[in-house]
Amino acid sequence: MRPRRLGNCQSRKSPRPATHEIMTGRMLLYLTAGCLLTCLAHGTQPAIKVLLSEKGLQYVKEMGAEWLLQNLGSASPPDVHGKLSLSLGTVYYDIMGMAVTYCEFAEPSVEFYEDVTGFKAVISGLYIQVKGAWSASYGIFEDGGDFELVIRDLEVDLLLGLGMDADGQPSFRCAACGASVGSAGLNLIDASWIIEQFIDEERIRSTIEEQICPMITERLDELEYRLAALGATFQVNRLLAVDLPLTSYPVVNSSCLSLSLKGMFHRPDSPVDPPFEPQPFFLDGQPGYMLSLGLSDYTTNSASHAYFVSGSLQLLITDSMIPPSSPLHLNTNSFGPFVPKLPKMFPDMEMQLQVFALEAPEFTFRSGVVRMDAFGAIKAFVVRPDGTFIFLFRLNLESTFSGKFRMANEKLTGAIALDNLYLSLDSSEVGEVQTDALKIAIKFGIKLSGLPRLNAKLAKGIDLPTMQHAHLTNLVLEVEEGFISVLSDAEIQLREAKVGTPWMV
């Protein structure tokens, strides 16, 4: 393994492992538990599944080791003030301005562990040098100066369990923890012989050793609190929010961590379930990729339902929106061949069309293809010179679209086609409407203008949501029966550590 170097820190080769409770308490949990977006009811069928593979876990481990290397080298442990009560009296002391001047370690060993539904981490070989200032008083004697603390061969064996509490929140427990410190050497520079009598390196070593596992437990409690504060619902826009709670306990085997999430979209002000249920689906993880994501058609249909009940699935079409090259325009003369009485009743007048959904569009995932069935209506109006409207007729419209999609370079690409279109007359104030001829004209307009524009955008690619310091790579999208699977690797860009980073936060 190639040694890492950054500033005044260096990692060295060793049989495996390395780190300390920062590694276990923050790196491993934060990056892995980014998938655990919180809570909700037990037993609900999930609409989203996330699988973290062995490849993904090892990448998390490597990034965590790099993060630790950066942050240890720039960390500022907090000042310490206290007293030692000894048989000879009480020593009052202050330790200030501490800074890590050197550290080295080998990569930690992390693996999935079924027995605790979590992880096993073995950390060893951590070597740290810390410098700072000290002052002490014993009776009438006072002393002070600089110091150097050297910690050698720090080792931690940890079993970390993942779960879900009674409210559906993710939970973390330290199933087992063992810690040892090979030695801890303290050098009080220019200390008087009286103060030196109180230096007990074995006591320092055992004190550090005793504090490691309680500190890990404390960090797990902090992580649970922070995740609980995030909540389970995230607002997408003013019309849409999504619930991403756990629906069942995490599942861990020897090669994978599996998480099940609710994945329901709804109106932000009305978190009501849609009138349909998610169906079970099986996501087969691919060990060659770090992450596998499965999205059932329940997720997209719940979003469609939320938009529908919000009343946003409607559009007012004016003639200015029609391409000049189109043979059909929104005026009564142009509509004469389809509505014979129209030009006579309202000669040469402007028209508008109100298009709206009668039901939420329904998405269906079939092998290799995404299908959308839309059910709507079209109301036609004449626009009077004074800007008021006269109702003409209403048509009911059923249409089916299908599309094929792929992902590459953090973009969604693909192509959409119109499969079927059915038109029927619902009511008319202007007599006969020749729906068969009008259907042909509408299909021609969709294929001539609407779909080419949309497919041109899809050909260029639509940007996928990204995070500031993480990118998905090697994306593969596959449409399966009832769900979409996305396979991906990841690249995490660690932010450069700042000098004076708080210690162990």
C-alpha positions in Angstrom: 0.0 0.0 0.0 1.4 3.4 -1.0 2.0 5.6 2.1 -0.2 8.7 2.4 1.4 12.1 3.2 -0.3 15.3 4.0 1.3 18.1 5.9 3.0 16.7 8.9 1.1 13.3 8.9 2.2 10.1 7.3 0.7 6.6 7.1 2.9 3.6 7.2 2.6 0.0 6.1 1.4 -2.5 8.7 -0.6 -5.8 8.7 -4.0 -3.9 8.4 -6.1 -1.6 10.4 -5.7 1.7 12.0 -7.5 4.6 13.4 -9.3 5.5 16.5 -12.7 6.4 17.7 -12.9 9.3 15.3 -12.6 6.9 12.4 -15.3 4.6 13.8 -17.6 7.2 15.3 -17.7 9.7 12.4 -16.2 8.5 9.2 -17.6 5.0 8.9 -21.0 6.0 10.3 -21.5 9.3 8.5 -20.7 8.0 5.1 -22.5 4.7 5.4 -25.4 6.2 7.3 -25.9 8.8 4.7 -28.2 6.1 3.2 -30.2 6.0 6.5 -32.5 9.0 5.8 -34.6 8.1 8.9 -37.8 6.7 10.4 -41.4 5.4 10.0 -43.6 2.4 10.2 -42.5 -1.2 10.4 -43.7 -3.7 7.8 -44.5 -1.3 4.9 -43.4 -2.3 1.5 -40.5 -0.1 0.4 -40.5 1.8 -2.8 -36.7 2.4 -2.7 -33.9 0.0 -1.9 -30.3 0.8 -1.4 -27.5 -1.7 -1.4 -23.9 -1.0 -0.3 -21.5 -3.6 -1.6 -18.2 -4.8 -0.2 -16.5 -2.6 -2.9 -18.4 0.4 -1.6 -17.6 -0.4 2.1 -13.9 -0.6 1.3 -14.0 2.7 -0.6 -15.7 4.3 2.4 -13.0 2.9 4.6 -10.3 4.4 2.4 -11.9 7.8 2.3 -12.4 7.7 6.1 -8.7 6.9 6.5 -7.8 9.9 4.3 -10.3 12.1 6.2 -8.7 11.1 9.5 -5.2 11.7 8.1 -6.2 15.3 7.1 -8.1 16.1 10.3 -5.7 14.6 12.8 -2.8 16.7 11.3 -4.8 19.9 11.8 -6.7 19.1 14.9 -6.8 21.3 18.0 -7.6 19.2 21.1 -9.5 21.3 23.7 -7.8 22.8 26.7 -7.9 20.6 29.8 -8.2 21.9 33.4 -8.2 19.6 36.4 -6.6 18.3 39.6 -4.9 15.1 40.9 -5.6 14.1 44.4 -2.7 12.1 45.7 -1.5 11.0 49.1 1.0 13.8 49.1 -1.5 16.4 48.3 -3.5 17.9 45.4 -1.9 19.1 42.1 -3.9 21.6 40.0 -3.1 21.6 36.3 -3.9 23.3 33.0 -3.1 21.9 29.6 -3.4 24.5 26.8 -2.8 25.2 23.1 -2.5 21.5 22.1 -1.7 20.6 18.5 -1.0 17.3 16.7 2.5 17.6 15.3 2.9 14.1 13.9 0.8 11.0 13.2 1.0 7.8 11.3 -1.3 4.8 10.8 -2.2 2.0 8.5 -5.6 1.6 6.9 -8.3 0.2 9.1 -9.9 -3.2 8.6 -13.7 -2.9 8.1 -16.1 -5.7 7.1 -19.8 -6.5 7.2 -20.8 -8.5 10.3 -24.0 -10.5 10.2 -24.0 -11.4 13.9 -24.7 -7.8 15.0 -26.3 -6.6 11.7 -23.6 -4.1 11.2 -19.8 -3.8 10.9 -16.7 -5.1 12.5 -13.8 -2.7 12.6 -10.2 -3.4 13.7 -8.0 -0.4 14.2 -4.4 -0.6 15.2 -1.0 1.0 15.1 -2.0 4.6 15.6 0.9 6.8 16.6 0.3 10.4 17.6 2.5 13.2 18.9 0.9 16.2 20.6 2.6 19.4 21.8 1.2 22.2 23.9 1.7 24.3 27.0 1.1 23.3 30.7 1.0 24.9 34.1 0.6 23.3 37.5 0.5 24.2 41.2 1.2 22.2 44.3 0.7 24.1 47.5 3.0 27.1 47.2 4.9 25.7 44.2 3.9 26.8 40.7 5.4 25.7 37.5 4.8 25.7 33.7 6.2 25.3 30.3 5.8 23.2 27.1 5.1 19.5 26.9 5.1 16.7 24.4 2.8 13.7 24.6 3.4 10.5 22.5 0.8 7.8 22.2 1.9 4.5 20.6 0.2 1.4 19.4 -3.4 2.5 20.0 -5.8 -0.3 19.0 -9.6 -0.6 18.9 -11.7 -3.6 18.2 -15.3 -2.6 17.5 -18.6 -4.3 16.6 -21.1 -1.7 15.5 -24.8 -2.7 15.2 -27.4 -1.0 13.0 -31.1 -1.0 13.7 -34.3 0.9 13.9 -36.0 2.2 17.0 -39.7 2.0 17.9 -40.4 5.2 15.9 -38.6 3.9 12.8 -35.6 6.0 13.4 -32.2 4.5 12.5 -30.3 3.3 15.6 -26.6 2.5 16.3 -25.2 0.5 19.1 -21.7 -0.4 20.2 -22.3 -4.2 20.4 -18.7 -4.8 21.6 -15.7 -2.6 22.1 -12.1 -3.2 23.2 -9.3 -0.7 23.3 -5.7 -0.8 24.2 -2.8 1.7 24.2 0.7 0.4 24.0 2.3 3.3 25.8 1.9 7.0 26.5 4.9 9.1 27.2 4.7 12.6 28.6 7.6 15.0 28.6 7.1 18.2 30.6 9.8 20.5 29.3 11.7 22.5 32.0 9.5 21.1 34.7 10.8 21.3 38.3 11.7 18.2 40.1 8.7 18.5 42.4 6.2 18.4 39.5 8.1 15.6 37.9 7.4 13.4 40.9 3.7 13.4 40.0 4.2 12.2 36.4 2.7 8.7 36.1 2.9 7.5 32.5 1.1 4.2 33.3 -1.8 6.2 34.7 -1.9 8.4 31.6 -1.9 5.3 29.4 -4.7 3.6 31.3 -6.8 6.8 31.4 -6.6 7.2 27.6 -7.4 3.5 27.1 -10.4 3.7 29.4 -11.9 6.7 27.6 -11.9 5.4 24.1 -15.0 3.1 24.1 -17.2 5.5 26.1 -16.2 8.2 23.6 -17.3 5.9 20.7 -20.7 5.4 22.4 -21.0 9.1 22.9 -20.4 9.7 19.2 -23.0 7.1 18.2 -25.5 8.9 20.4 -24.6 12.2 18.7 -25.0 10.7 15.3 -28.5 9.4 16.2 -29.5 12.8 17.4 -28.2 14.5 14.3 -30.0 12.1 12.0 -33.2 12.5 14.0 -32.9 16.2 13.6 -32.9 15.8 9.8 -36.3 14.2 9.9 -37.7 11.8 7.4 -39.4 14.3 5.0 -37.5 16.4 2.5 -39.1 19.2 0.4 -38.3 18.9 -3.3 -40.1 22.1 -4.4 -43.2 24.1 -3.4 -45.5 21.4 -4.7 -43.7 18.2 -3.8 -42.1 16.6 -0.7 -40.7 13.1 -0.3 -40.7 10.7 2.6 -37.6 8.6 2.9 -37.9 6.7 6.2 -36.7 3.2 6.9 -39.5 0.7 6.5 -37.7 -2.2 8.0 -34.5 -3.1 9.9 -31.3 -2.9 7.9 -30.1 -6.3 6.6 -26.5 -7.2 6.6 -24.8 -10.3 5.1 -21.2 -11.1 4.5 -21.0 -9.0 1.3 -23.7 -6.3 1.5 -25.8 -3.8 3.5 -29.4 -3.5 2.4 -31.7 -0.6 3.3 -35.4 -0.3 2.5 -37.0 3.2 2.3 -40.6 4.3 1.9 -40.0 6.6 -1.1 -43.4 8.3 -1.2 -43.9 11.7 -2.7 -46.8 14.0 -1.5 -47.8 17.6 -1.2 -45.8 19.4 1.5 -48.9 20.5 3.3 -50.7 17.2 3.0 -48.6 14.0 3.7 -51.4 11.6 2.7 -50.7 8.3 1.1 -51.8 7.9 -2.6 -54.7 5.5 -3.3 -52.4 2.6 -4.3 -49.8 0.5 -2.6 -46.2 -0.2 -3.4 -45.6 -3.7 -4.8 -42.7 -5.9 -3.7 -39.6 -6.1 -5.9 -36.3 -7.8 -5.7 -33.1 -5.8 -6.2 -30.1 -7.9 -7.0 -26.9 -6.1 -5.9 -23.9 -6.2 -8.2 -20.6 -6.6 -6.4 -18.7 -4.9 -9.2 -20.4 -1.6 -8.2 -20.3 0.3 -4.9 -24.0 1.1 -4.8 -27.2 -0.4 -6.2 -30.4 1.6 -6.1 -33.9 0.3 -6.9 -36.9 2.6 -7.5 -40.3 1.1 -7.9 -43.0 2.6 -10.1 -44.8 3.5 -6.8 -42.2 6.3 -6.4 -42.9 8.0 -9.7 -46.7 7.4 -9.5 -46.8 8.9 -6.0 -45.1 12.0 -7.5 -47.6 12.0 -10.3 -50.5 11.8 -7.9 -49.1 14.6 -5.7 -48.9 16.9 -8.8 -52.4 15.9 -9.8 -54.1 16.6 -6.5 -52.2 20.0 -6.3 -54.0 21.0 -9.5 -50.8 21.7 -11.3 -51.3 19.3 -14.2 -52.9 21.8 -16.5 -51.8 24.1 -19.3 -53.3 27.0 -21.3 -52.2 26.9 -24.9 -52.3 30.0 -27.0 -51.4 30.5 -30.7 -48.1 32.1 -29.8 -47.0 28.7 -28.5 -47.6 27.0 -31.9 -44.7 26.9 -34.3 -45.2 29.1 -37.3 -44.6 26.1 -39.6 -47.5 24.2 -38.1 -50.4 23.7 -40.5 -52.9 24.1 -37.6 -53.2 27.3 -35.6 -55.4 28.5 -32.8 -58.0 30.5 -34.7 -61.5 29.6 -35.8 -60.7 29.6 -39.6 -57.9 27.1 -39.1 -60.3 24.8 -37.0 -63.0 25.0 -39.7 -62.2 21.6 -41.3 -62.7 19.9 -37.9 -65.6 22.0 -36.6 -67.6 23.0 -39.7 -69.9 25.5 -37.9 -67.1 27.3 -36.0 -65.9 29.7 -38.7 -69.5 30.7 -39.5 -70.5 31.4 -35.8 -67.1 33.1 -34.9 -65.4 34.2 -38.1 -61.6 34.8 -37.9 -61.3 34.8 -34.1 -58.5 33.8 -31.8 -58.8 30.6 -29.8 -57.3 29.1 -26.7 -57.1 25.6 -25.4 -57.2 24.6 -21.8 -55.5 21.1 -21.3 -55.8 19.4 -17.9 -55.5 16.0 -16.4 -58.6 14.0 -15.4 -56.4 11.4 -13.6 -52.9 11.3 -12.4 -50.6 10.0 -15.2 -49.7 6.4 -14.6 -46.1 5.2 -15.0 -45.4 1.5 -15.7 -41.9 0.0 -15.8 -41.4 -2.9 -18.1 -38.3 -4.7 -19.2 -36.2 -2.0 -21.0 -39.2 0.5 -21.4 -40.9 3.1 -19.3 -44.6 3.6 -20.2 -46.8 6.5 -19.3 -50.6 6.5 -19.7 -52.2 10.0 -19.5 -55.9 10.7 -19.2 -57.0 14.3 -19.8 -59.4 16.7 -21.4 -59.2 19.7 -23.7 -61.5 22.7 -23.5 -61.6 25.0 -26.5 -62.6 28.7 -26.2 -63.0 31.7 -28.5 -61.3 34.9 -27.3 -63.5 37.9 -27.7 -62.0 41.3 -28.5 -62.6 42.5 -24.9 -60.6 39.5 -23.6 -63.5 37.4 -22.3 -64.0 33.8 -23.4 -66.8 31.7 -25.0 -66.8 28.0 -24.4 -66.8 26.0 -27.7 -66.3 22.3 -27.0 -64.6 19.7 -24.7 -62.7 16.7 -25.8 -61.5 13.7 -23.7 -58.0 12.6 -24.5 -56.2 9.3 -23.7 -52.6 8.9 -24.7 -49.8 6.5 -24.2 -46.1 7.3 -24.4 -43.1 5.1 -24.0 -39.4 5.9 -23.5 -36.0 4.3 -23.2 -33.4 5.9 -21.0 -29.8 5.6 -19.9 -27.4 7.4 -17.6 -23.9 8.6 -18.4 -21.7 11.4 -17.1 -24.2 12.4 -14.4 -26.8 13.0 -17.1 -30.1 11.3 -18.0 -30.5 10.6 -21.8 -33.1 8.8 -23.8 -35.9 9.1 -26.3 -39.7 9.2 -26.0 -42.3 8.1 -28.5 -46.1 8.5 -28.8 -47.7 5.0 -29.0 -51.4 5.7 -29.0 -53.8 8.6 -28.8 -57.6 8.4 -28.5 -59.9 11.4 -28.8 -63.7 11.6 -28.0 -66.2 14.4 -27.9 -67.6 15.1 -24.4 -69.7 18.2 -25.2 -70.0 20.9 -27.8 -71.7 24.3 -28.2 -70.8 24.5 -31.9 -72.2 21.3 -33.3 -70.2 18.5 -34.8 -66.5 18.0 -34.1 -64.7 15.6 -36.4 -62.6 13.9 -33.8 -60.9 11.4 -36.1 -59.5 14.1 -38.3 -58.6 16.2 -35.3 -56.8 13.3 -33.7 -54.6 12.9 -36.8 -53.8 16.6 -36.7 -52.9 16.5 -32.9 -50.7 13.4 -33.4 -49.0 15.1 -36.3 -48.4 18.2 -34.1 -47.0 16.1 -31.2 -44.7 14.2 -33.5 -43.7 17.3 -35.6 -43.0 19.7 -32.7 -43.5 18.5 -29.1 -41.6 15.2 -29.1 -38.6 16.4 -31.3 -38.0 19.3 -28.9 -38.2 17.0 -25.8 -36.0 14.3 -27.5 -33.5 17.0 -28.5 -33.1 17.9 -24.8 -32.9 14.2 -23.8 -30.2 13.6 -26.4 -28.1 16.3 -24.9 -28.8 14.9 -21.4 -30.6 16.2 -18.4 -28.3 16.9 -15.4 -28.9 14.5 -12.5 -28.9 15.9 -8.9 -25.4 16.0 -7.5 -23.8 16.7 -4.2 -21.0 19.2 -3.7 -18.3 16.8 -2.6 -19.5 13.5 -4.0 -20.1 12.3 -7.6 -21.7 9.1 -9.0 -19.6 7.4 -11.7 -20.0 4.4 -14.0 -23.7 4.8 -13.9 -25.8 2.0 -15.4 -29.6 2.4 -15.6 -31.8 -0.7 -16.3 -35.6 -0.8 -16.5 -36.9 -4.0 -14.9 -40.4 -5.3 -14.3 -41.9 -2.9 -11.8 -38.8 -0.9 -11.0 -35.7 0.8 -12.2 -32.3 -0.2 -11.0 -29.3 2.1 -11.0 -25.8 0.8 -10.5 -23.0 3.2 -9.6 -19.6 3.8 -8.2 -18.8 7.0 -6.3 -16.0 9.5 -6.0 -15.8 11.5 -2.7 -13.8 14.7 -2.7 -12.7 15.5 0.8 -12.6 19.1 1.8 -9.2 20.4 2.8 -8.8 20.3 6.6 -8.5 23.7 8.3 -5.8 24.3 10.9 -7.4 24.4 14.3 -10.1 21.8 13.5 -11.9 20.9 16.8 -10.8 17.7 18.3 -13.0 14.6 17.9 -16.2 16.3 16.7 
